[in-house]
Amino acid sequence: MSEKRDHGGGLDAAIAKYGGSRSDWLDLSTGINPVPYPVGNIYQEAWTALPDQGAMDRLLAAARSFWNVPKGAEIVAANGASAIIAKVPYLTGISGGAYIPKPTYNEHAAAIAASTEWFETSDPDDAPLHIYVHPNNPDGRTWPGSHIGGRALTVIDESFCDIMPEQSHVALAEDQGVLILKSFGKFWGLAGLRLGFAIGAPNTLTPVDRIKVPFRKEEVLPMASLADHLGPWAVAGPALEIGARALEDVEWADATRARLMVDAARLDRVMTQAGATVVGGTDLFRLYEVSDAEAAQKHLAQGHVWSRIFPYSKTWLRLGLPAPDRWAQFESAVEGLA
């Protein structure tokens, strides 16, 4: 059995330890928008029939428009970005070292560890596979375009990039060997919907012929395409409908970015007044330096606020944003934190 990986969430364990009911708790351990896109009514057929191609075509067209995907790039939708991350090691037809700058989202390293053909390396110059989380989780670091391309595969995980679309590298997605990942659940606040996207050149997503890749003298035959790995009906009917509707709603996205920016600044003010130091983050989550992260997490938990700490740092505390009607609870829980 594989080891359980460290993630946000786990509110059940917090409730068992500190008491209260789920409705009492403010879960800030994830970077999910606390004001989700309004789902609205879902057509009955979305629940009762197998997902059809027309619904997928609408979703992909909405995604292409929303993210300004270049004409030379293709889009594949999946049951969450994590489903795509798990398939990354099998997309190039080669093997070797994978360079993943740390600390970062740990599912990328887990996917490499689960593969028999790849291993992590700290040497970027000798790695045919590079993976960058942009902006990075948990510190919000962004990566310049100079880091992208020139190898068998460069994966740019833009799961949190919808709060800063001007920083997106999607314009490079039509270049061979560049794969852009998008997560729907975070910005639109619907993580339970499980919807993610991969954007890349045809030979990156759906290879059909031998190609020349860096690090190899001979041409190689890529393995099965990402779509083949994901199988039929990779996205559920309700997710197709809700995803398309949300991606078409540009006004909601613009208003949401403005609100998140204001709320992230408010969170910084509350935390710095309590003695924390801002380390980084995005407008969906903030990373703070505190004297003792475990003690800070316990202090907040007494007020039924759940936060995120990390096994590799004794001083980093990450917080998502409270919902508009939960700020009073959060500010009360922060009192006496220092």
N, C-alpha and C positions, 0 to 999 in steps of 0.2 A: 504494500500500500504506500502511495506517495505521501510525503510529509505535507501537512497542511501549511499553506503559504500565508505570510503575513499580509493582511489587508485591513482596510477600514471596515466599519460595520461591526458585527458581533454584538449587537445590542442585547440579545437574549442573555449572554453571559454577564453583561453589565447589570441588567435587571436582577439576575439571580444573586449577584454579589452585593448590590447597593439598594435593592428594593424598588418599590414603585411598580406601576403598570406601564405598558408601552406608550400610552398616550401622555404619561407624565414626562417622558424623556425627550430631550432635544438632541438628536443624533447629528453631531458635527464632525464625525470621524471620516466622512467621505466628502468629495468635492462635487457634489451633485446639486444643481440648481434647486433651491427650496421652493421655488414657484414654478411648477411644471407647466408645460404647454397644455392648454385645455383640450382634453381628448375629444369631448363631444360624443355624438351618437355614432355607433359603428354599425355598418350594414350587416344584417343577419348572415349573408353569404360569406362574410369574412370569417365567421366562426364555424360555419357548417360545411363549406366546400374547400377542396384543396386550393391553395393559392394559384391564381392563374397568371399567365404571362402579361396580360394587359395591366394588372395591378403592379407587377414588377416593372414594366416599362414606364409607368407613370412615376414610380418611386425613383428610378434611375434618372429619368429626365429632370425631376425636381432636384435631385442631388447634383446633377451636372450644372444646372443653372445656379443653384445656391452657392456652390463652391467654385464657380467659374472654371470648371474642368476643361482643359484644352481639348480640341477636337481629336488630336492624335492619341488620347488616353482613353482607356476603358474603365468601367466601374463594375465592381462585384459587390453585392450586398450579402450580409451574413447574419447569423444569430448572435450579434454582438461582436465588438472588436476582438474580444478574447478568443473567439472561434477562429479568427483569421490569424492572430498571433501564434496559435498552436500549429498552424500549417506553414508558417514562414520557412522553417528549415527544409521543407520539401519542394521548394519552388525553383531552385536553380539548376538542379542536375549535377551539382558538384558538392564538395564538402570541404571542411577546413576550420579555420579559426573565425570566431564571431566576436567582434568588438562592441561592447555595450558599456558606455560610460556610466559609472555609478557615483552616488546612489541614484536609483531610478525605479520605475515601476517593475516589480519583480517577475511578472508573467513572461517577459521576454527571455530572461535568463532561464526560467523554468522550461520554456519551449526548447531552448538549445540543449539543456540538460537531458530532456526526454528523448532527444535525437541521438542515434548511434553514429551519425556522420559528422556532427559538429561539436566543437568545444569552445568555451570562452577563452579569449586571450586579451592580455593587457597591451599588446602591440598592435596599434591601428595600421601600421604600414604592412603588416603581414596577414591581414585579415580580409578575405574576399567578401565577408558579410559584415556590414556596419548597421547598428540599430540606435537611433536617436529618438528620445521622447521630447517633443517640441510643442509647447513649452514643457519643461521637465517636471515630473512629479517626484519629489515634493517641493523642490526649491524654485520652480518657475523659470529655470535657465532656458534661453532660446539658443538655437544653433544657426549659424549663418549658412548661406547657400554654398559657400566654399567647402563645406564638409560633405556635400552630397554628390554622388556619382563617381565614376571612374573605377568601379569595382563590380564584382558579379551582381551584388544586390545591396542597395542602401534602403533601409526601412526608416521612414519618418512617421512616428506615431503622433498624430495631431489630435489626440482625443480631447485635449483642452484648448485647442487653438481657435475655437469658434468665438471666444471672447476677444480675440485679437486677429481678425481675418486678414488684416494687412500684413501680418507676419507669416502667413501660410506659404509653404513651398509647393503648392499644388501646380503651379505653372511648370514645374520641372517633371511632372508626372508622365509626360509623353516620352521622356528620355529612357532608353533601355536601361534596366537595372535599378530603377527608382520606384519605390512603392510607398504610397501615402496611405496612412490609416486614419479613419475618422470614426469617432464614437458618437452615437446619437444620444445616449442616455444621460450624459453629463450636462451639456448645455441646455437641452430641452427638459431636463429633470425627470426623465422617464426611464431610469435604469432597468426597471423590471420588464420593459418592453423587449429588451435584448435585440438591439439593432446596431450594426456596424458596417463600415464600407472600406473596401480596398480600391485605390485608384492607381493605375499604372499603364504602361505601354502594353500593347497586345502581347508581345513576346514575354513580358513579365507576368501577366495574369493568365493568359491563355496560349502558351507556347505550342506551336504546331510544327516547327521545323528546327533543324540544327542551327545553333547560333554560336557566334564567337563571343567569349566572355573573358574579362581580364583574369590573369593568373593561370590561364591554360593556353598552350600553343595550338592544340587542335580544337575544332568545333565540337560542341557537346550537345547532346539531345536532352533538353529539359524534361523533367518529370511531368507527371500529370498536372493539368492546370489547377489553379485555385478553385475554380468552379467545380472541377471534377472531384477535388478533395472534399468540398463542402457537401456535395451530393444534391439531389433534387429537393425542392421546397426548403431552401436554406433560410427563408424568412417566413414567419407565420402570417396568415392573412390579416389579422388586426394590425400587426406591425407594418405591413405594406401600406395599409390605408392611413394609419396615423402618421407614419413617417413621411409619406408624400404630402399630406395636408400641412404638416408642420414646416417642411422644407419650402413649401410654396408661400408660407406666411412670412415674408421678409419684414414687414412692419413689426410683427411680434419680436423677431430677432433683434431688430434695432433698439426697440424699447427695453428689451431684456438686458442688452449690453450696458445701456445707460444706467439701469437700476443696479446691476451687479457692481459696476464701478463705484457707485455711491456707497453701497453696502460694504464693499471690501475696505474702503477708506474708513468707514465707521468702525468696523471690526478692529482695524489697526489702532484707531484712537483709544478704544476701550482697553485693548491689550497693552499698549505702551503705557497708558496711565496706571495699569496694574503692575508695571515693572518689567514687562516682556520687551524683547528687542525683535524687530522685524528682520527676518533672514531673507525672505523672498516669497514666492507664490504667484498666484494668478488672481483674477477677479472671481474665481470659483472656490479657491481655497487659499489660506495664508499660512506661512510657516514662521514660527517664532522661536527665539532662543530664550529659555528660562533656566533657572539655576538647577532645577531637578524636574525633568519631564514626567517621571512616574508620579512624583508627589503632586505635580500640577494636575495630572489626569485624575488622581484620586480626589483632589480638592474640588474640581469641577463636577465630578461624579456625585459628590454629596448634594449638589444642586440639580442632579439628574440631567447633566450635560455631558455627553460622551464625546471624547476627543481622540486624536490619533497620536501615538508615540511610535518610535522606531527602535528595532533591536540593535541598530548600529550607532545610535546616538543617545546619550543620557540627558541631552539638553534640548532636543528639538521637539516641539509640540505643533501639530498641524490642526487647523480648524477650518471647517467649511462655514458657510454663511447661515445665520439663523433666518427662519421665515419671518416675514414682516410682523406677524403677531406674536413672535417669541423672543423679541429682543429684551424685554423686561426680565424674563427668566434667565437669559444668558448673563445680562449685566449683574443680576443679583448673585449668580453663581461665581462670577469672577471676583467679587468683593473679598478682600483678604488673601488674594492669590499670592502676592509677593511675600 
